[in-house]
Amino acid sequence: MPRRLAGLTLCAALIFTAAAQAAPAPKVGISSFAQLQTPLPYPYDEDADASAMVAAAKAQARAKHKLLLIDLGGNWCGDCRILAGTIEIPEVKAFVAAHYEMVTVDVGHFDKNLQIPAHYGITKRLEGVPSLLIVDPRTDALVDKGHISALEDARSMSPQALADWLAKWTPGGPS
């Protein structure tokens, strides 16, 4: 088999294996964000000690063999509130609780708590919010590198697409 074809075959096998190992996304019971419970949540505590919250969540994630999910955003952001409302849907909430230790971090108007993304090598201005940092707490390494701002236009997605995005980073289930 030519070397290039063997490389492509190996690459395809690795992609298939990674996709097969992700936990299946929960089936979301609504099809539109218009069906979310209102008012939408204000998920970010503007007065919280973000560094302490992230450290505590990381320790919990490590102890519980889960991924750490750091949600960077602001209460002024409609897409952040849509994401928070979607995570409150019972089936999504249960999925997130099973696979992630989640913490929300207020970044103000891109001028607060920027030490959190900087710790993971993100030193330029965030492209948008919500920005999600998915971290392996055992290695403190970013799992979703290059994709942290993928949900910055959450309103253009569907509730199921948001659940699918959260699921794609998970291993087959909590250990």
PyMOL commands that set and color helices and strands:
alter all, ss='L'
color gray80, all
select helices_A, chain A and resi 3-21+33-35+50-64+78-87+90-99+115-119+154-156+159-167
alter helices_A, ss='H'
color red, helices_A
select strands_A, chain A and resi 67-73+100-106+131-136+141-142
alter strands_A, ss='S'
color yellow, strands_A
deselect
rebuild
show_as cartoon
